[in-house]
C-alpha cells in the first residue's frame, strides 16, 4: 500500500538549479556543439585535387590497409609497366588507373 505523500517526496529534486548554474550548463553545451560542428566542417570534403596530366594516383589494397600509389611522368610509366607483369587485383587497379589517365607503358 503506498504511503501518504510518498510519490511527491521520492520524485522531488533535492534542489533547483540557480540561474547562474543553468547559464553555465547552457554555455557549456553551446561551446561543445559549436566545437563539434567546427570539427565536422573543417574535415569535410575532398582536400586532394585530381592528379595532373601524366600522373596517376590510386588507392590499392596493401599489407596493413589501403595504400596510395602515385607517380608522375617517367615514374608513372615505370609503375604502370611493372603492374602489367602481375596478375592480381592490385595490379589490375593500377593498370586501370594508368589506362584511364592515358599513361603509355
Buried (B, 14 or more C-beta within 10 A) or exposed (E): EEEEEEEEEEEEEEEEEEEEEEEEEEEEEEEEEEEEEEEEEEEEEEEEEEBEEBBBBBEBEEEEEEEEBBBBEEEBBEBBBEBEEEEEEBBBBBBEBBEEBEBEB
